[in-house]
Amino acid sequence: MKTVWLAIFIASSLLLIAVVLRNRLSWGWLRVFSLHLVMAAALLYVLNYSGLVPGMYIPLNPVTLGAVIALGIPGVALIIGLQWVVV
């Protein structure tokens, strides 16, 4: 069963790469997404090690980066608020 899922994953990944390479509009989207990803990671890194939010550590993982990429500064506030309430 694992072989079937692996084959489906590889085939869908190859088809996704083919669609991205075929459409020229996808390159602009990929550039913007990469820029947002780098900026979000840098922002979280600076917040973690600058001490602006004392006692808080925001891990750099796909969930936190995704929230910051999608929401921007409100995403950072959301993650800080969730850590404050939950943890």
Secondary structure as GFF3:
##gff-version 3
##sequence-region A 1 87
A	DSSP	alpha_helix	2	22	.	.	.	ID=ss1
A	DSSP	alpha_helix	25	50	.	.	.	ID=ss2
A	DSSP	alpha_helix	62	71	.	.	.	ID=ss3
A	DSSP	alpha_helix	73	86	.	.	.	ID=ss4
###
